Amino acid sequence: MMTENSTRRITLLGSTGSIGTNTLAVLGEFSDKFTVKYLTAHQNWQKLLMQAQAFRPVAVCLTGIAPDLAIENAFKNLGIDTWWGEAGLIEIASQTDTDIMINALVGAIGLKPTLLAIETGKNIALSNKETLVMAGELVMQAAQKKGVTVIPIDSEHSAIFQCLTGEKAESIERLILTASGGPFWKRDPDTFKDITIAEALKHPNWNMGRKITIDSATLMNKGLEVIEAHWLFNIAPARINVLIHPPSIVHSMVEFVDGSIKAQLGVPDMKIPIQYALSYPARWKNSQITRFDLSQHFKLEFYPPDYTKFRTLDLAYAALETGGTASAILNAANEAAVQAFLDEKIQFQQIAETIESALNHFSHIKTPELQDLLQADQWARTFVAESII
């Protein structure tokens, strides 16, 4: 059992992305409290090598490039083993010599490693939305069975997690997820067909990867978070609300049965929820984090989302209510449609149209096994690819 003074052994999946980079910044600030055992990246082996030089893991994995002897030797010179592909990712997730696995992967590839890490008894710090969107029921049941804690890294779910600390389940009235609204929440929907990739990738508050930035622009990011919140906190969809909060200062809120509302506030800095996931249940002072000055620029402004304008949010609620394989279809169709938009194959407003079509064409399974979910995921990707030819 971990104690306050224990050195926590870390596996980090997706170390070269935005969440991974911020995670290593936190780990570097508290190098006396953590040992990095494993790192993974997709294709950016040069950045992974720099990280490996700084943190000296036992092994690394590259999932998106073929085995390369020169790359392998570069890591070998540091005394670090190199594994490759999804098989290597699975191997790293299955290792038993770590205490916490941080899943900062993007996409459905994050599901299997999470389930395997839970099986080994590791606590999970979760940024990978797809894990819970695709298979929330399976994942949370597995975590409960193994006595594993799943701590969210997303700023919104971390906020709710913090607001619920010490509270009883029966005292919760509703969860309120805040959304920046992305770059288009005030834009006329009649002009959505003219939205360019550059415009969609220009988030007003956060610096994130391309896929999640597009999700923020369509509000699908918030739809996926509604599904995640349902599984993380065991709250019915009807009691999970979304509000547009452009400054991204109030990260989310919880309303209780007595009318009280708790909110978690802070600057838009992912190091804050990342650090809390790693330090939980303690809080540590971090000199890297900018303090928020309430007297200078704080403004409480919240707006209801337009579910007609942003169809993806409505589709996410519908998929959650349908249950079974519906959320897996939603997630995979969204991933494929977003990539099609980035590849200039469809227009911005067609992302939602494509997802809705996939949901309507699939014969949903009400109580799916893991293999059913993986097959649904693959079906949705194929469906989208064929529908945009």
Sequence and secondary structure as in RCSB ss.txt:
>XXXX:A:sequence
MMTENSTRRITLLGSTGSIGTNTLAVLGEFSDKFTVKYLTAHQNWQKLLMQAQAFRPVAVCLTGIAPDLAIENAF
KNLGIDTWWGEAGLIEIASQTDTDIMINALVGAIGLKPTLLAIETGKNIALSNKETLVMAGELVMQAAQKKGVTV
IPIDSEHSAIFQCLTGEKAESIERLILTASGGPFWKRDPDTFKDITIAEALKHPNWNMGRKITIDSATLMNKGLE
VIEAHWLFNIAPARINVLIHPPSIVHSMVEFVDGSIKAQLGVPDMKIPIQYALSYPARWKNSQITRFDLSQHFKL
EFYPPDYTKFRTLDLAYAALETGGTASAILNAANEAAVQAFLDEKIQFQQIAETIESALNHFSHIKTPELQDLLQ
ADQWARTFVAESII
>XXXX:A:secstr
   TT  EEEEEESTTSHHHHHHHHHHHHTTTTEEEEEEEESS HHHHHHHHHHH  SEEEESSS   HHHHHHH
HTTT EEEEHHHHHHHHHT SS SEEEE   SGGGHHHHHHHHHTT EEEE  HHHHHHHHHHHHHHHHHHT  E
EE SHHHHHHHHHHTT  GGGEEEEEEEE  GGGTTS GGGGGG  HHHHT  SS    HHHHHHHHHTHHHHHH
HHHHHHHHT  GGGEEEEE TT  EEEEEEETTS EEEEE  S THHHHHHHHHTTS    TTS    HHHH   
  B   TTTSHHHHHHHHHHHH TTHHHHHHHHHHHHHHHHHTTSS TTHHHHHHHHHHHHS   SS  HHHHHH
HHHHHHHHHHHHT 
